[in-house]
Amino acid sequence: MLAQAHDIHPIQRVAANALALPFRSRFQLCVMIYDAINYLIEDEDLRTTLNQVHRVLEKGGLFIFDITTAENSRRHFHQAIDFGELEGCTYFRESSFDKEAQIQNNDFIFFVEGKKDCWRKVKESHQQRIFEIDHIKALAEESDFVVEAVLEGF
């Protein structure tokens, strides 16, 4: 998506730790994708991220991000098992959703293709906090953001 946008209008693409953005310059746009907000387990980390993004945005700049919701977690990630293939690897994912704690857990096992038809096994565990949209909006407004829209995807 960013590569196609770059073809239309050249943009600088940067990846950084949202808790400590290393920039002195300001940007017109900040995008956080793949539910990155949900990986901020503590409210204080979300506040810090919002403050950091606000600090590096130009006046009138735009911050776009996506989140996973409780409904999505209940529907697609509670007691779920999934597997598939990506380029150069096969994965297995086991997911659960703790409704009381509002935490989604995802345990992955990747089989990564190596040299000479050898495969390497890699394990990862991910936790995501499921924030209520109104809670995110309130924290964003505390950080001097104006919430322009909350949109649904698919």
LINNOR-V484782 format. One record per pair of residues at least 24 apart in sequence whose C-alpha atoms are under 6 Angstrom apart, sorted by the first residue. I is the first residue (numbers start at 1). J is the second residue. Records with the same first field share a line. If there is no record, write none. Layout:
I: J + J
This chain:
18: 49
19: 48 + 49
26: 56 + 57 + 58
27: 57 + 58
28: 57 + 58 + 61
29: 61 + 62 + 63
30: 63
31: 63 + 64 + 65
32: 65
33: 65 + 66
35: 66 + 67 + 68
38: 128 + 129
39: 128
41: 129
51: 143
69: 130
70: 130
88: 113
89: 113
102: 129 + 130
103: 128 + 129 + 130
104: 128
